[in-house]
């Protein structure tokens, strides 16, 4: 099918990162490309100029009637719902409608793909799995919903031995033949309620990761999650589980083997192999789950045991996710700027035994802060507030922990330096968006790191 795209009319719907990558891939393969985006040309900026210079027909604003029906193929960006009436009309007219992942895979079908999805932990597990495969000596592409679109890998398919790809539910909706050698669903909690009619519908979208697997492939799921174990019944391949407790939910898929957490690490029971987890970048129960999933994917994918342990030890972590910035006079400074909601802060708090000075605040999202207070009881020694929601945070912590109103991150870092003692951890985990004082959470985290390094 892919070879027939040369000279054919193909439309890319949506010019976010994956849409732009799809357009570049299609151009490289000789397609006649039209790009459609709701934003005007000025908003698209350099992207519009580049694509037009390469011969792309650019259409902005509303979809012109009949445009999609004229195409051989429509490639949809993940942010564009496949249920749109114009896409339905295109399908009814016999037009192929693929996601960017499906398009890219058609040019990469000889390269083993490891696909990772779930509500939380996808990015860490994807980056870690990529690290393990790289330690195993292979040329590993890491991307998808994380970082680089898969279409970038498809431009040079002979450069890769393994593809490690984070897959969102939106991306999985757009697959048809894409077949992961290894497929993992890490967890499933309510999300994207604006796009799915129910939690079950959201789960069914995630379970599409198993749909094309066949002999020689394998699946990995959280064995303690009953919903996931039921979804794993969709998998017609061996299923492996990971568990913090050694228990597995009843009534779901039969497991061929398990990874089970142990003090200081975990064990792959079906191989009789033990691994240690001493890396600060993988602290906390949630990261133990991520590490077990990554180790399963790597070992089942052929990575040697020694390379897996070396990768677990050397994984640097992702920026702004419980990122250890430095240890100064016995005090560790941790950047968790990615924690833009209360649930993310709860995960961070569970990763530390205590002696925390918490820097929190910013543009709140309306959720109550009380769960943070409860989770941090006995752990949080002081709260340093910043940004728009500082007063609400102070009210939540009143009588529970000393509160130091700081206003700005710079003041909070200076005050934390004065308060912290050896053995303490200063944790930036804001529970809020950053837009009141920063461009985004990355800008906030980078500012924190710069301030800490200057101490």
N, C-alpha and C positions, 0 to 999 in steps of 0.2 A: 504493500500500500504506500509506503513512504516514497519509493522511487517514482511513483506517479505524481508526486507533488511538483515536480519540475515543470514550470510553465503554467501551473494550475492557479486558480484564484483562491487565495486563503485570507481569511479575515481574523485578526487578533482583537479580541474584545477585552479592553482594559489595559492601560499602559502603566501599571505599577511595575515593580522590578521583574516579576516573572513574565509579564506580557512583553516587556521590552526584550528580554532574553529570547522569548519565543519568536519575536519578529526577526531578530538577528539570525537565529537558526534557520528560519524559513527562507530568508534572503540568501543565506549561504548555500541552501539546497535548491535555489532556482525558482522558488515560488513567486507568484505575483501577489504582493502583500498589500492589504488594506488594514489600517489600524483605526480602531474606534474607541473613543474615550469621552466620557461625559464632560470632562474639563475642557476649557477653551485652550487655544494654542499658546497664549501667553502664559497660562498656568503650567503647561507642560514644559515650557522653556527649552533647554538644551536637548531634551529627549525628542521634541517635535522637530527641531532643526536637524538633528542627526539622522532621524529616520527618513525625513523628506529628502535629505541629500543623497540617501542610498536608494531612493526610488519608491519608497512607501507612499501610498495614497493615504493621507490623514483625514479622518472624519471626526469632528468634535460635536459635542452637544447631543441632542436626541438622535435616536437611530432612524435613519431615513427608511421609509417603507420599502420593502422588497430587497434591501441591500444584502441581508444575510442569506436570502433564498438564492442569490446569484452565485454563491460561493461553492467551491468543492468541499471546503473544510472551514469550520470556525473553531479557533483555539481560544478558550475562555480563561481569563485570570481567576485566581481563587476567590477574589472579593466580589465577583459577579455571580449572582444566584442563577443556577441552571434552570430554575423554574420561571424565569422571565418569559413573558408571552412571545417576544420576538425570537427567542431561542427555541421555544416550543414550535413556533411556525416554521423555523428553519429545519428542525428535525422532521416535521411532517412533510416538508418538501424534499426530503431525502438527503439533506446536507449533513455531513458528519460533524458532530460537536464533541470536541475533546478538551480536556484540561491540559495545561502546559506540561504536567508530569507525564501524561500519556504521550504527547507529541515527542518529548525528549526521549522517553524509553524506546520508542519505535526506532530511534537511531542508536540505541545503546543495548539492544536486546541480547547481545552476546556477553555483556558484563554483569556479573552477579550483583544484585541490588539487595541491600539490607534496609528495610523500611521500618520506621519507628513512629508510632502515634500514641495518643493518650491526651488527657486534659492537662496534666502538669508533668514537668520533668522531661519533656521531649527534647528540649535543646541541650540540656546537660547530658542526657543519655546518648544523644546523637553525636555530640562532640567527643564524649568519652569513648564511644564505640569506634569512632573514626581514629582516635588515638591508639586504641588497641590494635586495630587492623594495620595502622602505619607501623607500629612497633613490630608487627609480624613480618614486615619487610615488603608489603605490597604498596602499590601506587594507589592511594585511596582518595576518592573525591568525597568531600563532606559538604552537604548543602540541602537543597530542597526548601522547606519552610524556614530553615536556619541559614542565613547568609546567602550563599550563591544559589541561584536557580539551577535546577537540573539541566535545563537547556544549555547552560554554559558547558557542562561536561559533554553534551552531545555534539558540540562543535569539534571536539578532538577525542572521539571515542576510543582510539587506540592508546591514549595516554593513561587509561585507568584499568586497574585490576579488580577493584571493588568500589561500589557506590554505596555510601552510607547516607541515608536520606530521611530527614524529618518530614513527616506527612501530616498535614492538618486534615480535619474532616472535610473541609471545603475542597482540598486537592483530591481527596479520595473519591469524592462525588464524581469527578471528571475522568476517572480511569475506566478502561474497557478491557485491554489485554495486559496491562502492566503487571508483571509477575515478580514479587520479591522472593529471593531465595530464603531469606529470613525475615519474618514479620513479627513485630512486637506491639502489643497494646499495654501501656504501663498502668493506666488507671482510668477511671471514668467518673467524673463528677459533673453536676449540671453546668452547662456552658452554652453560649450562642443561642440563648432562648429566643432571640429575635429571628433566627433563621430556621429553627427546627420546631415542629409542632409538639414534640414531646421528647423526654429524655430517651425513650426507646428509639425514636427516630435518629437521634444524635448517635446512639450506640450502633445502630445499623449502618450509619455512614462510616463509623470507625471500622466496623467489621468487614467492610469492603476490602481492607488490606489483605484478607485471607482468600478472596474469591478466586484468584487465578493460580494459586499455589498448587503444585503437583508433586509427583514422585521426586525425592531428593531435597525437597524444601522442608522448612520447619517453622513453628510458631512459638512465641514466648508471651506469657501473660502473668499478671499478678494473681497468684494462686489463692490469695485470701479474699479476692473480690468476686462475690457470687455472680454479679452481672457479667463480668468479664469471662468467668468460667463458662457461663451459658453462651456468650458470644463466640467463644472458642470452639463450640460445636460446629460453627461454620467452616472450621479449618479441616481439610481432608488430608492433613499431614501430621507428623508427630508434634505434640504440644508439650512444652516445658514451662514449668512455673517457677516463680520466685516468691519467697515468704520470709517475713521477719520472725515469725513464731514457729515455723515448721508445720503449721496447719494449712489445710486447703479447704476451700468451700465445697460443699457437697452439691451434687446434682448437675455438675457441669461436665466439661470435657475430661477425658481420662488423660492423666499426665504420664509422659514417658520418663521424665526426670525432673528434679527440682534443685534450685539453689536456695539454701537455707542460711539465714544469718546466724552467726555465732559471736561470742565476745571477741571483739577485735578484728572481725572479718566475716567470712562466709564459706560454705562448703558446697561444691557441686556433687550431689550424692550419687548420681549415675556414673560419674567418673572417679569418685573417691578422691577429689582434689580439694585442698584447702587454700584459701587466699586471705591475705591480711589487708586491712583497710586502716592505714595510718596517715593518709594524705589529708591535710587540712582542707583541701578543696573538695573533699568528699565526706565532710563531717555531717552528722545528723542521720536520723532514721530514713528520711526521704532519699538521701544520697546513697545510703546502703541499698535501697531498692533499685535506684538507678544503676549502681555498680553491679549488682547481681544480674540485672537485665542485660547490661553491656557485656558482661563476662560470658553469659549464655550465648549471646549472638556471636561473639568472637570465637569462642571455643567450637561451637557448632559450625561456624563458618571456616574453620580450619586454622585459626591462629594458635600457635603453640602456647602452652601453659606459662612458660617463662616470659614470653612477650606480654601476655595478659597481666601478669603480676607487675612487670616493669611499667606497663601503661597505667595501671592503678596507682603506682607509686609516683609516677612522673606527670600525671595529668595536671595541667596548670589551672584548670577551672575556667569558667566563662566570666568575662568582665561583668561586674555589678551584681553578681549572684553569690552572696556569701564569700566575696573575694577578699582574701587576706592581703592587706596592703603593706603592713610592716609590724614588727614587734619593737617597741621602744621602751626601755627601762622596765621590761617585764610586762608591758601592757600591749595586747594585740588590738590592732585597728582593722575593722572589717567593713567593707563596702557592700551593702545589700540594697543599692539604690533601685534595683529592679523590683523591689517589694513595694508596688504602688497600691496595694490594697491590704486590708486587715488579714485576710487568709494567708497571704504570703508572709506577713510578719509572724504569724503563728508558727509557720514552718521554720522560720529563722530562730525563734525563741526556743523551739524544741531541740535545736541543734547544739545548744550550749548548756552546760551544767549550772551555770550561775555567774555571779559577779559581773553583771552587765550594766553598762551605762548606755542607755538607748537614746539615739538621736532620731526624732520622729517629727512629722508634720509636713505641710505643703498644702496643695489644693485637694481637699477631702472629697470623697465619693459618696458621702451620706451614710455609710455603714457605721454602726455603733463601734466604739473603741473598747467596750467592756471586755470582749473576749481576749484582747491583748493583755489587759490588766490581769485577768484570771490566769492566763497561760504563763505570764511572767512573775506571778506571785512567788516570792522567795528567790527569784533569779535577778530581777531588775533592781539595782541599787539606786538608780537615779534616772530621770527622764529629762532630756534636754530638748525643748520644743522649738520648732522653726516654722515659718510660713503661715499661711492663711488659717489653718485649723489649729493653731497653737493653743488657743483658749479652750477649745473643745477637748483636746488631749489633756490639758491641765485639769479640767473638770473631771475627766474620767479617772485620772490618777490621784485625785485629791484624797489624802489620807491613806493611800496605798504605797506611794513611793515619793521621795523628794522630787519636786519639779523645778527646773531651772529654765525660765523663759529666756530664750536667746535671740529670737527673731530671725537671724541669718545663720547659714551654715558656718561661715567663718567664725562667728562668735561662739557657736556651739563647739567647734573643734578646740578653740582656745580654752573654753570653760571645761571641757572634758579632760584636757591635758592637766589642768589644775586639780581636778577631782580624782582622777584615776590613780590607782596604786598597783604595784606589781601583782600579777595574777588576775587583774581585771581585763575585760574586753570592752572596747568602745565599738558599738554596733550602729551603723547608719542603716536603719530599716524603716523607711518613712511612713508606710501605710497610706501614702497619698501620692497623687500625681504631682509632677514637678513644675507645671506650667505657670504657677504664680511667681516663681523666681528664676526658672531655668528653661532652656529650650526643650529639654526632654530628660528622661531619667539618666541617659548616658552623660549628658552635660552635668547633671547634678553629681553623678558618681565620679566623673573625672575631676570636678572641682574639689570634691572631698579628698580624692587621692593626692591632688596637688597640695592641698592645705596640710595634709598629714605628712607628706614627704618633706615639707618645709619646716616641720617642728624640730 
